[in-house]
Amino acid sequence: MEEVTLIPNKAIDIKLEADVITPDSFAGKSAEEIGMLSVWQGPTTYPLSDFFEVTGNAGSSAAETLIRIKGDAMRIKRIGEGMSAGKIEIEGSAGMHVGTGMKGGEIVVYGDADSWAGMEMLGGLLHIKGNAGDHVGCAYRGKWHGMKGGCIIIEGSARHQLGGGMDGGEILVEGNVEGFCGIRQNGGLIVVKGGALRTVGVEMAGGTIVVGGKIQRFSPGFEFVSMENKVTSGETEIIGEFKKFTGDYAISKRAKGALYVSADANPEL
């Protein structure tokens, strides 16, 4: 892979819309040509080189291009949007919409990720080594269908509405989630190794959610089915003592969502 390095060269006040930071946009370009790509700041476009020192030439294709952002990118939105191949490494935190609609390739965020990470993702891997904000893998406002494929790994915790409207793919959270995890989920797999605040799987019609910790307030539309010592979803197998519920029957009597919760952490259910 050929590597392009972006080093922030000044503090950013108004957040940037930088959907050009993808291996697809950089492929076949020299460092000078990459620096001339346009980003939005408010109502105005500027060359990328106004905000970054650009070094290195891209590969001949997206698959042969690695983009390394050396520094914090929390005020830079839409990094990796729609990318189909290649790799992006962010040596800091990432702004809103990182990996939105990505189709393939890999993004690694070594810090935290702001809200809407992996929104409506179709494929590839988004790996967040810190915490994530709201709406990870979610559908956008006014839409019903979120993430359809790919994998999101969060080594820390996530906030509200993780996997909202999710149709496919996998989300793994090593820590905790807050409210409305898996709201309106139709397919795919969500695994939360920690606990959840409330309303897990509300309005869920399909797919699978696994919670390894305590659910503080359990949703009333789920019915107990059985005790299970493992959860299998596609090629993923999780070993443990789980209580299996189906629902959300508060929304539809034909719901086929599966919710597995840790038996030890939730003895009262």
Backbone as a ProteinNet text record, in pm:
[ID]
protein_1_A
[PRIMARY]
MEEVTLIPNKAIDIKLEADVITPDSFAGKSAEEIGMLSVWQGPTTYPLSDFFEVTGNAGSSAAETLIRIKGDAMRIKRIGEGMSAGKIEIEGSAGMHVGTGMKGGEIVVYGDADSWAGMEMLGGLLHIKGNAGDHVGCAYRGKWHGMKGGCIIIEGSARHQLGGGMDGGEILVEGNVEGFCGIRQNGGLIVVKGGALRTVGVEMAGGTIVVGGKIQRFSPGFEFVSMENKVTSGETEIIGEFKKFTGDYAISKRAKGALYVSADANPEL
[TERTIARY]
83.4	0	87.2	43.9	107.8	40.3	120.8	66.9	64.7	-50.3	-66.1	-84.6	-3.9	-12.4	-71.8	-170.1	-230.9	-198.9	-133.2	-99.6	-169.6	-263.1	-330.8	-229.6	-251.7	-155.7	-209.4	-333.9	-387.6	-511.7	-550.8	-672.5	-794.1	-894	-1014.8	-1128.1	-1187.8	-1298.9	-1431.5	-1479.5	-1600	-1564.1	-1643.8	-1612.6	-1606.2	-1516.8	-1500.9	-1591.3	-1641.8	-1711	-1609.1	-1552.1	-1435.6	-1460.5	-1568	-1597.4	-1498.7	-1408.7	-1305.5	-1192.1	-1187	-1080.2	-1118.7	-1099.3	-1122.6	-1014.9	-981.8	-889.5	-941.3	-1073.7	-1132	-1101.4	-1114.1	-1087.3	-937.9	-854.6	-710.2	-642.1	-700.2	-634.5	-585.2	-460.9	-402.1	-353.4	-356.8	-320.8	-188.6	-119.6	1.9	-35.6	61.9	36.2	-16.4	38.4	-7.7	-152	-187.4	-324.6	-422.7	-380.3	-466.2	-489.6	-385.6	-398.2	-493	-519.6	-610.1	-756.2	-783.1	-921.6	-996	-1124.5	-1202.3	-1273.8	-1272.2	-1352.2	-1438.1	-1550.9	-1641.6	-1616.7	-1618.5	-1621.4	-1728.5	-1841.2	-1955.2	-2000.9	-2022.2	-2071.9	-1962.1	-1838.7	-1725.1	-1640.3	-1585.7	-1492.8	-1349	-1262.5	-1119.8	-1042.2	-918.8	-837.5	-797.8	-787.2	-750.1	-618.6	-527.8	-396.4	-402.8	-518.6	-534.2	-538.9	-570.9	-588.8	-490.5	-428.9	-338.4	-209.9	-101.8	19.6	2.7	12.6	-9.5	124.2	157.8	280.8	249.3	321.6	305.1	203.5	227.5	136.2	48	-75	-168.5	-133	-188.9	-172.8	-253.9	-238.3	-309.7	-458.2	-497.7	-638.6	-668.3	-797.1	-836.1	-779.3	-782	-734.3	-586.1	-511.3	-366.9	-329.4	-430	-407.7	-437.6	-340.6	-357.1	-350.1	-448.7	-448.9	-425.3	-323.6	-293.4	-309.6	-401.5	-421.3	-348.2	-242.9	-157.5	-201.2	-298.1	-348.4	-498.1	-553.6	-695.9	-780.2	-889.3	-977.8	-1122.3	-1143.6	-1277.9	-1362	-1297.2	-1371.7	-1374.6	-1349.9	-1353.2	-1458.6	-1562.1	-1675.7	-1662.2	-1725.8	-1746.8	-1619.1	-1520.4	-1400.2	-1439.5	-1394.6	-1421.9	-1561.6	-1636.5	-1775	-1780.5	-1853.3	-1874.9	-1753.8	-1646.3	-1525.4	-1553.7	-1484.1	-1509	-1394.1	-1274.6	-1156.8	-1047.1	-933.7	-822.3	-836.4	-756.9	-753.9	-730.5	-795.9	-773.5	-738.7	-630.1	-594.9	-593.7	-669.8	-679.8	-612.3	-498.6	-419.6	-467.2	-593.2	-660.9	-808.3	-892.2	-1036.4	-1091.4	-1213.2	-1275.8	-1407.1	-1437.6	-1560.4	-1682.5	-1795	-1922.2	-1917.2	-1995.6	-2018	-1894.4	-1798.6	-1685.4	-1737.5	-1696.3	-1737.1	-1880.7	-1949	-2088	-2097.4	-2187.2	-2212.4	-2094.5	-1993.3	-1876.9	-1917.5	-1854.7	-1889.2	-1783	-1660.6	-1551.9	-1430.6	-1323.2	-1202.2	-1208.6	-1119.6	-1107.1	-1073.7	-1138.9	-1107.8	-1074.3	-961.3	-923.5	-914.6	-990.4	-987.7	-922.2	-805.6	-731.6	-783.1	-868.9	-931.5	-1080.4	-1159.9	-1305.2	-1364.8	-1491.2	-1563.5	-1690.2	-1717	-1837.9	-1959.5	-2075.9	-2202.1	-2210	-2299.5	-2331.6	-2216.9	-2126.5	-2020.5	-2082.7	-2037.7	-2086.8	-2232.4	-2288	-2428.6	-2456.5	-2559	-2602.9	-2487.7	-2400.6	-2283.4	-2327.3	-2253.9	-2286.7	-2184.6	-2060.2	-1955.4	-1829.1	-1728.1	-1601.3	-1598.5	-1490.4	-1467.7	-1440.6	-1514.7	-1490.8	-1453.7	-1328.7	-1276.8	-1245.1	-1320.6	-1304.5	-1243.8	-1122.9	-1053.1	-1093.3	-1160.5	-1210.8	-1361.3	-1428.2	-1573.8	-1639.6	-1768.5	-1844.1	-1965.7	-2011.5	-2126.1	-2258.3	-2358.3	-2492.2	-2500.6	-2601.6	-2644.8	-2540	-2459.6	-2363	-2438.2	-2403	-2465.1	-2612.2	-2657.8	-2799.8	-2849.8	-2982.8	-3044.7	-3041.3	-3034.6	-3033.8	-3174.3	-3185.4	-3314.2	-3413.7	-3533	-3637	-3629.9	-3524.8	-3512.9	-3537.8	-3571.1	-3603.6	-3497.2	-3408.3	-3312.7	-3170	-3100.7	-2964.8	-2862.3	-2766.4	-2656.3	-2708.2	-2651	-2693.5	-2584.6	-2459.4	-2349.7	-2224.4	-2120.3	-1995	-1992.5	-1888.2	-1867	-1815.7	-1872.2	-1826.2	-1781.7	-1658.5	-1605.7	-1576.9	-1630.1	-1606.4	-1544.3	-1419.2	-1350.2	-1395.4	-1450.6	-1503.4	-1654.2	-1723.6	-1869.1	-1931.5	-2063.2	-2136.9	-2257.6	-2312.1	-2422.9	-2557.9	-2647.4	-2785	-2803.3	-2905.6	-2954.8	-2849.1	-2766.6	-2672.6	-2751.8	-2718.1	-2781.2	-2926.5	-2970.2	-3109.2	-3147	-3252	-3295.5	-3202.7	-3113.5	-3012.3	-3078.1	-3031.1	-3082.4	-2986.6	-2857	-2758.2	-2623.7	-2525.8	-2393.4	-2384	-2271.8	-2245.8	-2189.4	-2233	-2176.3	-2135.3	-2010.2	-1959	-1913.5	-1967.7	-1930.2	-1869.7	-1743.5	-1677.1	-1728.5	-1772.9	-1820	-1970.8	-2026.1	-2169.3	-2237.4	-2370.8	-2451.1	-2554	-2612.9	-2714.7	-2854.9	-2936.7	-3074.4	-3097.3	-3204.3	-3256.9	-3159.4	-3075.5	-2987.9	-3074.3	-3051.2	-3125.7	-3268.6	-3301.9	-3436.9	-3468.5	-3585.2	-3633.1	-3538.3	-3463.2	-3371.9	-3451	-3405.2	-3470.1	-3384.3	-3253.2	-3162.5	-3025.8	-2933.1	-2797.6	-2781.2	-2659.8	-2622	-2559.7	-2608.6	-2548.7	-2506.2	-2379	-2328.4	-2274	-2328.6	-2282	-2228.1	-2097.9	-2039.1	-2067.7	-2090.8	-2123.9	-2273.8	-2317.8	-2458.6	-2526.1	-2658.2	-2739.2	-2830.7	-2858.9	-2941.4	-3088.9	-3146.7	-3291.1	-3330.4	-3454.4	-3519.9	-3436.2	-3373.4	-3299	-3397.7	-3378.4	-3458.2	-3600.2	-3635.1	-3772.4	-3803.8	-3925.2	-3972.3	-3892.9	-3824.3	-3744.1	-3834.7	-3801.9	-3880	-3800.7	-3666.7	-3580.9	-3439.8	-3352.5	-3214.4	-3191.8	-3068.2	-3027.7	-2950.7	-2984.1	-2910.3	-2865.1	-2738.5	-2684.2	-2629	-2671.9	-2623.2	-2560.6	-2431.3	-2358.9	-2362.4	-2418.6	-2426	-2569.2	-2585.9	-2716.5	-2793.4	-2921.3	-3011.9	-3091	-3071.7	-3130.7	-3283.1	-3339.1	-3485.2	-3521.9	-3581.6	-3611.1	-3738.7	-3738.6	-3855.2	-3969.1	-4093.8	-4205.8	-4258.6	-4217.3	-4273.5	-4204	-4118.9	-4044.8	-4095.7	-4099.3	-4146.8	-4032.9	-4023.1	-3921.5	-3949	-3840.8	-3853.5	-3783.4	-3656.3	-3578.3	-3446.9	-3380.6	-3242.9	-3150.7	-3041.8	-2949	-2806.4	-2720	-2579.9	-2486.3	-2544.9	-2467.6	-2562	-2507.1	-2581.5	-2509.7	-2582.4	-2524.7	-2596.2	-2517.4	-2572.3	-2475.1	-2515.3	-2424.1	-2302.4	-2183.6	-2060.8	-2014.7	-2091	-2054.4	-2118.5	-2040.4	-2090.7	-2042	-2135.2	-2103.6	-2144.1	-2050.1	-2074.5	-2107.7	-2207.5	-2245.6	-2384.4	-2428.8	-2563.4	-2654.2	-2748.5	-2834.3	-2982.1	-3061.1	-3206	-3247.3	-3320	-3361.9	-3505.1	-3520.6	-3651.9	-3678	-3803.6	-3839.3	-3933.4	-3934.7	-4019.2	-3972.3	-4017.5	-4091.6	-4241	-4314.2	-4455.7	-4542.4	-4485.1	-4561	-4590.3	-4512.2	-4529	-4598.6	-4560	-4617.2	-4618.4	-4729.9	-4739	-4658.9	-4610.7	-4532.1	-4382	-4342.4	-4200.7	-4115.8	-3995.5	-3905.3	-3767.9	-3760.8	-3634.6	-3596.8	-3466.2	-3416.1	-3325.2	-3356.8	-3279.6	-3227.9	-3094.9	-3031.2	-2967.7	-2999.8	-2944.4	-2873.6	-2768.4	-2692	-2782.5	-2786.5	-2868.4	-2814.4	-2683.7	-2624.1	-2645	-2636.1	-2648.4	-2793.1	-2887.4	-3028.6	-3115.1	-3092.5	-3163.9	-3313.2	-3355.6	-3496.5	-3584.2	-3522.6	-3601.2	-3652.9
-119.8	0	125.2	225.9	357.8	440.4	517.7	590.9	740.9	801	946.3	990.6	1086	1134.7	1275.3	1294.4	1426	1471.4	1586.7	1641.7	1777	1791.1	1919.8	2032.1	2143.6	2253.4	2376.9	2369	2480.2	2434.2	2511.8	2480.7	2506.3	2420.4	2432.3	2481.9	2594.9	2647.8	2589.3	2633.8	2576.3	2439.3	2339.4	2203.7	2189.5	2101.9	2075.8	1962.7	1973.7	1863.8	1806.7	1692.6	1642.3	1502.2	1486	1355.4	1317.3	1408.8	1374.5	1292.6	1283.9	1206.4	1058.9	999.3	856.8	803.9	676	616.6	629.2	626.8	639	775.1	882.2	1017.2	1042.1	980.4	1003.4	918.8	806.6	708.9	773	740.9	789.8	933	998.5	1139.7	1156.9	1262.9	1301.2	1380.6	1403.7	1482.9	1621.6	1680.5	1813.3	1810	1710.3	1699.3	1672.1	1591.5	1564.8	1693	1773.5	1899.6	1997.6	1979.5	2069.3	2025.9	1908.2	1864.6	1958.9	1977.4	2077.6	2018.9	2094.2	2062.6	2184.3	2157.7	2265.7	2307.4	2439.4	2493.7	2601.9	2570.4	2660.4	2667.4	2788.4	2801.9	2810.6	2787.4	2812.8	2687.1	2668.4	2557.5	2608.4	2522.1	2551.7	2427	2446.2	2328	2256.2	2125.8	2044.7	2090.5	2139.8	2183.6	2307.7	2376.6	2488.1	2439.6	2313.2	2259	2147.2	2088.9	1977.3	1992.8	1948.7	1922.4	1783.7	1775.9	1650	1596.8	1473.8	1411.4	1271.9	1230.5	1096.5	1093.9	1006.8	990	868.1	875.1	764.4	649.6	532.4	419	436.9	346	356	326.1	263.1	232.7	257.3	258.2	274.7	162.7	40	-75.5	-66.4	12.8	24.6	153.5	218.6	348.5	343.6	387.4	405.3	553.9	603.7	743.6	743.4	818.1	828.3	974.1	996.5	1130.3	1134.5	1214.4	1219.9	1338	1310.9	1415.4	1401.1	1486.9	1480.1	1531.4	1459	1496.8	1510.7	1544.5	1553.6	1662.8	1763.5	1871.3	1853.5	1729.8	1699.1	1591	1624	1535.2	1458.1	1338.9	1260.3	1195.9	1175.6	1103.5	960.8	918.4	782.3	758.1	862.8	845.8	774.6	665.1	594.2	519.7	508.6	444.3	297.4	248	111.7	16.1	69.2	-14.7	70.1	5.9	78	89.8	177.9	190.2	333.6	372.9	503.1	477.4	537.6	531.5	673.2	693.7	825.4	816.6	883.2	874.7	979.7	969.2	1062.6	1030.7	1129.1	1108.6	1152.2	1106.3	1135.3	1209	1298.5	1376.3	1298.5	1368.5	1306.5	1239.8	1133	1064.1	990.6	959.2	881.2	746.7	709.3	580.8	572.8	686.1	684.7	620.6	526.5	465.4	390.7	358.9	290.7	153.2	115.6	-8.5	-116.4	-76.1	-171.5	-102.7	-178.6	-122.9	-120.8	-44.3	-42.8	96.6	136	260.6	224.3	273.7	255.3	393.6	413	538.3	506.4	565.6	532.2	605.6	704.2	774.7	747.4	851.7	841.1	878.2	844.9	884.5	958.5	1068.9	1147.3	1073.2	1134.1	1070.3	1033.9	939	892.7	814.5	757.9	674.8	553.9	525.1	409.1	416.8	535.3	551.3	486.3	402.4	338	267.2	209.3	137.1	14	-15.8	-128.8	-241.7	-210.3	-311.5	-254.5	-340	-295.3	-306.4	-252.7	-257.5	-117.9	-77.7	45.9	6.8	35.1	-6.4	118.3	138.4	254.5	205.9	251.3	201.9	274.3	386.1	457.9	442.5	551.3	553.1	611.1	586.3	639.6	716.6	811.8	893.9	826.8	907	856.9	805.4	721.3	682.4	603.5	523	440.1	338.4	329.5	233.2	256.6	376.9	409.3	453.1	461	528.4	678.4	755.7	901.3	950.2	1073.8	1134.4	1119	1069.8	1056	926.3	845.6	716.7	602.8	484.7	371.4	262.7	266.8	157.6	207.6	147.6	187.9	96.1	57.8	-26.8	-156.9	-193.6	-314.8	-421.4	-384.9	-480.7	-424.7	-507.5	-465.3	-491.9	-440.5	-465.1	-338.5	-306.5	-195.3	-252.7	-222.3	-264.3	-139.6	-135.1	-23.6	-81.3	-46.7	-103.6	-37.9	81.8	149.6	133.7	242	242.2	329	315.6	396	458.1	561	631.5	579.6	669	631.3	583.2	501.1	456	386.1	307	222.7	126.2	121.5	26.1	54	177.9	211	181.2	100.5	65.9	-30.3	-94.5	-182.3	-297.8	-323.2	-432.1	-550.5	-527.4	-633.3	-589.6	-679.8	-649.7	-679.9	-640	-667.2	-544.3	-522	-418.5	-485.3	-466.8	-520.9	-405.3	-397.5	-294.9	-364.4	-334.4	-396.8	-340.2	-216.1	-151	-150.2	-34.2	-18.7	64.2	58.7	147.1	216.5	322.6	395.1	354	446	413.6	377	298.6	268.7	192.4	109.6	22.7	-69.7	-71.8	-159.5	-117.6	9.2	55.5	34	-23.5	-52.1	-146	-228.6	-321.6	-423.8	-450.3	-546.1	-668.3	-658.7	-768.7	-739.4	-833	-812.5	-851.2	-826.6	-867.1	-751.3	-726.8	-630	-707	-693.3	-755.5	-645.1	-635.6	-540.2	-622.4	-617.5	-699.2	-642.2	-512	-448.8	-440.4	-335.7	-318.9	-216.1	-200.9	-106.2	-31.8	93.4	176.2	136.6	144.9	116.3	98.2	51.5	42.5	-29.8	-139.4	-221.3	-290.8	-275.4	-346.7	-298.1	-179.6	-131.8	-117.2	-155.6	-152.7	-246.7	-341.4	-437.5	-536.3	-565.1	-660.5	-784.2	-775	-886.7	-861.6	-958.9	-945.4	-997.3	-980	-1035.2	-931.2	-921.5	-836.7	-924.9	-911.8	-983.2	-880	-886.4	-794.9	-877.8	-857.9	-937	-882.4	-762.5	-701.1	-673.9	-583.5	-549.9	-454.4	-484.8	-389.9	-321.6	-191.1	-119.8	-117.5	-90.7	-88.5	-170	-285.7	-379.4	-339	-355.6	-317.5	-416.6	-369.3	-458.4	-542.5	-514.3	-584.8	-714.6	-766.1	-889.4	-1004.1	-1123.6	-1242.8	-1343.1	-1401.2	-1501.4	-1628.2	-1684.5	-1806.4	-1924	-1905	-2019	-1972.8	-2065.3	-2045.6	-2104.1	-2032.3	-2075.9	-2067.8	-2162.2	-2156.2	-2108.9	-2071	-2005.7	-1934.7	-1834.2	-1759	-1774.8	-1814.9	-1830.4	-1738	-1657.1	-1568	-1568.4	-1633.1	-1646.2	-1727.4	-1669.4	-1738.4	-1704	-1620.4	-1576.5	-1666.6	-1711.3	-1792.8	-1733.4	-1709.7	-1650.3	-1748.5	-1784.7	-1881.6	-1808.2	-1857	-1798.9	-1843.3	-1805.2	-1837.7	-1717.6	-1736.7	-1626.9	-1662.4	-1559.2	-1569.9	-1516	-1595.6	-1554	-1500.6	-1381.2	-1319	-1291.7	-1282.4	-1240	-1120.3	-1039.6	-919.6	-825.9	-705.8	-633.6	-645.2	-723.7	-747	-627.4	-526.3	-403.6	-330.7	-359.8	-295	-387	-514.8	-609.2	-749.2	-818.6	-956.8	-1051.4	-1002.6	-1084.2	-1056	-981.9	-947.3	-1071.9	-1069.2	-1185	-1148.4	-1041	-1002.5	-1096.8	-1124.1	-1209.9	-1128.7	-1127.5	-1053.9	-1152.1	-1161.6	-1249.3	-1162.3	-1191.3	-1112.1	-1205.5	-1155.4	-1234.1	-1278.6	-1409	-1460.9	-1414.9	-1415.9	-1377.5	-1231.3	-1144.7	-1000.9	-954.2	-1040.6	-1001.6	-1111	-1142.7	-1253.8	-1230.8	-1102.9	-1071.7	-1090.1	-1104.1	-1115.4	-1257.3
0	0	0	-73.1	-68.8	40	114.1	228.7	203.7	233.1	233.2	377.7	422.1	559.4	561	648.3	668.8	810.8	822.7	954.1	968.6	1064.5	1083.2	1102.9	1031.7	1039.7	1110.4	1160	1238.8	1313.7	1414.4	1488.9	1400.2	1410.9	1329.4	1418.2	1379.4	1458	1408.2	1292.4	1233.2	1175.8	1205.4	1164.2	1011.8	965.8	823.2	778.1	654.8	585.7	487.7	524.1	450.6	395.4	320.2	261.7	151.2	114.1	15.3	77	209.7	273.3	269.3	153.3	131.9	38.3	46.3	-50.4	-193.9	-210.9	-344.9	-406.6	-327.4	-377.9	-398.9	-314.2	-322.1	-429.7	-466.3	-554.1	-684.1	-719.5	-843.6	-839.6	-722.6	-712.2	-637	-671.6	-600.4	-475.8	-388.6	-268.4	-303.9	-409.1	-450.6	-497.3	-575	-624.4	-510.4	-413.4	-297.8	-219.2	-203.2	-131.3	-196.4	-325.5	-397.6	-388.8	-334.6	-318.6	-224.5	-250.2	-176.4	-55.3	54.4	172.1	204.6	267.9	305.7	450.4	472.3	607.4	608.1	672.3	661.4	516.6	463	326.1	220.4	260.2	170.7	153.5	33.2	9.9	14.7	62.8	71.7	27.4	-20.7	-50.4	78.2	69.8	184.1	245.7	162.8	209.9	298.4	302.8	396.2	540.4	559	693.7	728.4	625.1	647.8	567.2	626.6	549.8	488.5	357.8	286.8	236.3	273.8	224.1	172	70.5	14.7	-97.4	-191.7	-304.5	-281.4	-333.4	-317.1	-410.2	-383	-471.7	-598.3	-689.7	-817.8	-803.9	-693.1	-667.9	-520.8	-487.2	-347	-261.4	-313.4	-238	-205.1	-282.4	-261.6	-188.6	-126	-61.8	86.9	166.5	310.4	340.9	414.7	460.2	610.5	653.3	796.2	839.4	934.1	989.7	1123.1	1129.4	1248.8	1335.1	1421	1507.8	1527.8	1610.9	1643.7	1527.4	1498.3	1387.4	1433.9	1561.5	1616.1	1550.8	1492.3	1426.4	1274	1232	1088.1	1066.5	992.1	971.4	839.9	836.2	714	659.1	742.6	699.2	659	543	497	445.7	421.8	377	241.3	235.1	109.7	55.7	130.9	78.6	44.6	-57.9	-104.2	-74.2	-49.8	-27.8	34.8	65.6	125.4	275.3	333.4	479.4	522.3	632.5	696	841.9	889.2	1030	1085.7	1192.8	1255.6	1391.7	1405.4	1528.3	1629	1662.6	1751.6	1744.6	1774.2	1767.9	1633.3	1602.1	1472.9	1493.8	1399.8	1407.1	1361.8	1355.5	1320.8	1183	1170.1	1041.6	989.8	1073.3	1023.8	972.9	852.6	796.1	749.6	739.4	691.9	553.6	538.3	408.3	349.4	430.1	372.6	319.5	207.7	138.3	157.7	191.2	207.6	264.4	279.9	338.3	489.5	548.9	694.7	744.3	852.5	923.3	1067.7	1116.5	1256.7	1321.2	1428.5	1504.9	1638.4	1664.2	1785	1908.3	1888.8	2000	2002.7	2030.3	2033.5	1897	1878.3	1757.2	1798	1731.9	1758.4	1702.3	1712.5	1674.8	1526.6	1496.9	1361.9	1296.4	1373.3	1315.7	1245.7	1123.9	1050.7	1010.8	1004.4	967.4	831.4	824.8	700.1	627.9	704.9	654	574	467.4	379.9	386.4	419.5	425	484.8	500.5	556	706.5	765.2	909.2	962.2	1064	1137.6	1279.8	1317.4	1447.9	1529.9	1637.4	1725	1855.3	1885.7	2003.7	2132.3	2120.7	2236.3	2248.8	2286.6	2300.6	2175.9	2160.5	2047.7	2098.8	2018.3	2055.4	2023.6	1994.3	1962.9	1818.9	1793.5	1657.5	1578.8	1642.9	1569.6	1483.5	1353.9	1263.8	1238.6	1264.1	1264.5	1126.5	1114.1	1000.1	1024.9	916.8	932.9	964.5	1007.5	1042.2	927.2	959.4	858.2	780.2	802.2	734.3	834.1	780.5	865.9	864.6	766	751.3	770.3	866.5	897.6	834.8	912.1	867.1	805	689.9	619.5	612	635.2	626.6	689.7	693.1	753.3	902.5	966.2	1108.7	1176.2	1292.9	1375.7	1509.6	1548	1678.3	1760.3	1881.9	1973.8	2099.8	2126.4	2242.6	2373.1	2364.7	2482	2490.9	2525.5	2538.3	2429.8	2412.9	2315	2384.5	2322	2385.5	2334.7	2293.8	2262.8	2118.8	2099.1	1969.1	1884.3	1945.4	1872.9	1784.6	1655.7	1564.7	1533.7	1544.8	1516.6	1371	1350	1215	1143.7	1215.4	1157.1	1081.1	957.6	874.3	865.4	884.9	871.4	924.6	916.5	969	1117.2	1177.1	1318.1	1387.5	1512.2	1598.1	1728.8	1768.8	1894.3	1982.5	2104.2	2201.8	2322.7	2352.4	2466.3	2599.4	2598.6	2720.4	2731.7	2769	2794.7	2686.4	2684.7	2600.2	2688.5	2634.2	2711.2	2663.1	2615.2	2582.6	2437.2	2414.1	2280.2	2190.8	2249.2	2170.1	2084.7	1953.2	1863.6	1836.8	1858.9	1829.4	1680.8	1654.4	1517.2	1441.4	1510.3	1443.4	1362.4	1239.9	1150.8	1121.8	1142.9	1113.9	1171.1	1148.2	1196.1	1341.9	1393.3	1528	1603.1	1725.2	1817.2	1942.3	1979.5	2102.6	2192.8	2312.7	2413.6	2529.6	2552.4	2658.1	2796.9	2804.6	2931.1	2950.9	3019.6	3051.2	2962.6	2983.8	2907.6	3002.4	2969.9	3057.2	3048.6	2927.3	2915.2	2769	2750.2	2618.8	2514.1	2552.4	2456.5	2363.4	2231.4	2132.8	2113.2	2162.9	2143.9	1994.6	1957	1818.2	1727.6	1787.3	1712.9	1640.1	1511.6	1432.9	1395.9	1397.4	1360.7	1407.8	1380.2	1422.1	1562.5	1610.9	1740.6	1821	1949.7	2043.4	2159.9	2199.1	2314.8	2412.7	2537.8	2641.3	2753.2	2776.5	2874.3	3015.2	3032.2	3164.2	3205.8	3300.1	3356.9	3265.5	3241.6	3176.1	3287.5	3302.1	3415.8	3411.1	3291.9	3277.1	3153.1	3175.7	3068.3	2995.2	2863.8	2782.4	2802.6	2818.2	2852.9	2737.2	2612.5	2497.9	2462.2	2550.3	2521.9	2609.9	2552.8	2622.3	2638.3	2758	2785	2704.3	2644.8	2564.6	2631.1	2666.2	2715.6	2775.9	2844.3	2887.1	2780	2749.6	2645	2699.3	2657.6	2699.5	2589.2	2475	2370	2274.9	2207.5	2106.8	1974.3	1872.2	1739.1	1641.5	1570.2	1467.8	1350.6	1240.9	1128.1	1170.1	1150.7	1188	1329.7	1398.9	1533.7	1637.9	1735.7	1846	1976.6	2070.2	2199.7	2308.1	2392.5	2499.1	2628.6	2699.6	2827.6	2866.6	2986.8	3032.6	3004.5	2912.9	2869.3	2884.4	2911.4	2901.7	2764.8	2689.5	2556.2	2561.5	2501.3	2487.5	2339.7	2300.6	2164.8	2173.6	2067.2	2063.6	1954.4	1951.2	2052.6	2021.2	2102.9	2078.2	2114.7	2177.7	2202	2071.8	1968.1	1838	1739.3	1736.7	1641	1700.7	1683.8	1730.4	1641.2	1526.8	1434.8	1446.9	1546.9	1564.9	1581.5	1525.2	1530.1	1586.3	1663	1723.5	1836.7	1850.7	1957.6	2048.2	2177.7	2276.3	2380.9	2390.7	2488.2	2595.8	2721.2	2831.4	2930.8	2990.4	3086.6	3201.4	3226.9	3336.2	3472.2	3489.8	3617.5	3650.1	3547.9	3570.9	3581.7	3540	3538.6	3602.7	3729.3	3792.3	3805.8	3807.2	3831.1	3706.9	3587.4	3464	3444.3
[MASK]
+++++++++++++++++++++++++++++++++++++++++++++++++++++++++++++++++++++++++++++++++++++++++++++++++++++++++++++++++++++++++++++++++++++++++++++++++++++++++++++++++++++++++++++++++++++++++++++++++++++++++++++++++++++++++++++++++++++++++++++++++++++++++++++++++++++++++++++

